[in-house]
């Protein structure tokens, strides 16, 4: 991940992550807005839905490091409508494998977002 992409992912009001999953049998990489984040999982908003129980990967980039977390989709449902009329989907994922590096990246994202007034108590 380039430094400019990494900065773009973290400069929005909500943090952004890259999520890779399968849409209609085709592997798809998307940028997703983080709605909530805990040490056990994440709630993200994206342009495509992933089937429940399917596996996906979240890519976290902080401080020049890229970490990947293997996840399971708990649910994915329409959350809002884009300006072009297409849906946004709210997808909840459960973390299956979190490396020490990914755990540090998660902590950095939560701390930086919390410093900007985000993430209430609770989570997926």
C-alpha positions in Angstrom: 0.0 0.0 0.0 1.4 3.4 -0.9 1.7 6.1 1.7 -0.8 8.3 -0.1 -3.4 5.5 -0.1 -2.7 4.7 3.5 -3.2 8.4 4.4 -6.4 8.5 2.3 -7.8 5.5 4.2 -7.2 7.2 7.6 -8.0 10.9 6.8 -11.8 10.5 6.4 -14.1 11.2 9.4 -14.5 7.4 9.8 -11.5 5.1 9.3 -11.4 3.1 6.1 -10.1 -0.4 5.5 -9.8 -2.6 2.5 -11.9 -5.7 2.5 -11.6 -8.6 0.1 -14.4 -11.1 -0.3 -16.4 -12.9 -2.9 -19.3 -11.2 -4.7 -21.2 -13.7 -7.0 -18.2 -16.0 -7.1 -15.8 -13.2 -8.0 -13.0 -12.1 -5.6 -13.6 -8.4 -4.9 -11.4 -5.8 -3.2 -13.2 -2.7 -1.8 -12.6 0.2 0.5 -15.0 0.1 3.4 -15.9 2.7 6.0 -15.5 1.5 9.6 -18.7 2.0 11.6 -17.6 0.1 14.7 -14.5 -1.8 15.7 -13.6 -4.1 18.6 -10.9 -6.7 19.2 -13.4 -9.4 18.1 -14.8 -7.9 14.9 -15.9 -4.9 12.8 -19.0 -3.3 11.3 -18.2 -1.8 8.0 -20.1 -0.1 5.2 -19.3 -1.0 1.6 -20.8 -1.0 -1.9 -21.3 -4.8 -2.3 -22.7 -7.5 0.0 -20.8 -10.6 1.0 -22.7 -13.8 1.7 -23.2 -14.7 5.4 -20.7 -17.2 6.7 -18.3 -16.5 3.8 -14.7 -15.8 4.5 -13.1 -12.4 3.8 -9.9 -10.5 4.5 -9.5 -7.1 6.1 -6.4 -5.1 5.3 -5.2 -2.6 7.9 -2.5 0.0 7.1 -1.0 2.1 9.8 2.5 3.5 10.3 3.7 2.1 7.0 2.7 -1.5 7.9 0.1 -3.6 6.2 -1.7 -6.3 8.2 -4.3 -8.7 7.1 -7.0 -10.3 9.3 -9.0 -13.4 8.2 -12.7 -12.9 9.0 -16.1 -14.5 8.7 -19.1 -12.5 7.5 -21.8 -12.6 10.2 -24.3 -10.6 8.2 -24.5 -8.1 5.3 -27.6 -5.9 4.7 -28.6 -2.7 2.9 -27.9 0.3 5.1 -28.4 3.3 2.8 -28.7 4.4 -0.8 -25.9 6.0 -2.8 -26.4 9.2 -4.9 -26.6 7.0 -8.0 -29.4 5.0 -6.5 -27.3 1.9 -5.7 -27.2 0.5 -2.2 -24.5 0.6 0.5 -24.3 -2.5 2.6 -23.5 -2.7 6.3 -21.4 -5.8 6.9 -20.5 -7.3 10.3 -17.4 -9.5 10.3 -15.9 -11.6 13.1 -12.1 -11.8 13.3 -10.8 -15.3 13.0 -7.0 -14.8 13.0 -5.4 -11.7 14.5 -1.6 -11.5 14.4 0.3 -9.4 16.9 1.0 -6.9 14.1 -2.7 -6.7 13.2 -3.7 -6.3 16.8 -1.4 -3.3 17.1 -2.8 -1.8 13.9 -6.4 -2.3 15.3 -5.4 -0.6 18.5 -3.8 2.3 16.6 -7.0 2.8 14.5 -9.2 2.7 17.6 -7.0 5.1 19.4 -6.7 7.6 16.5 -10.5 7.4 15.8 -11.3 7.8 19.5 -9.2 10.9 19.7 -11.4 12.4 17.0 -14.6 11.7 18.8 -15.6 8.4 17.3 -16.4 4.8 18.4 -18.9 4.7 21.3 -18.7 1.8 23.8 -19.9 -1.5 22.5 -19.3 -3.0 19.1 -19.9 -6.1 17.0 
